[in-house]
Amino acid sequence: MTALDRLAATIAARKGADPDTSWTAKLLSKGPEKCAEKFGEEAVEAIIEAVKGDRDRLTAEAADVLYHLLVMLAARDVTLADVLAELERREGTSGLAEKAARG
């Protein structure tokens, strides 16, 4: 099991937990829209660090992005396994062809 798998499992376990005892539960209790907003904020922070070229800061922000992505997905009952299955479905398909198929 990878660190990402363990993180996704921890997030899933926090659904419905007491928001006073868990940051993840607190985020999830605010609803999918707030989870999406937090993901967007973290993505922007990662973009800023990528532009600045600070490798360590970008690494830290990328970890925040992955965490908040998993929280946002959990808020809409989408699992990491669902996303990985979609990536596997696309594997071996040209990015250009895959984009064209989406219209």
Secondary structure, DSSP 8 states (H G I E B T S, - for coil): --HHHHHHHHHHHHTTS-TTT-HHHHHHHT-HHHHHHHHHHHHHHHHHHHHHT-HHHHHHHHHHHHHHHHHHHHHTT--HHHHHHHHHHHTTS-HHHHHHHH-
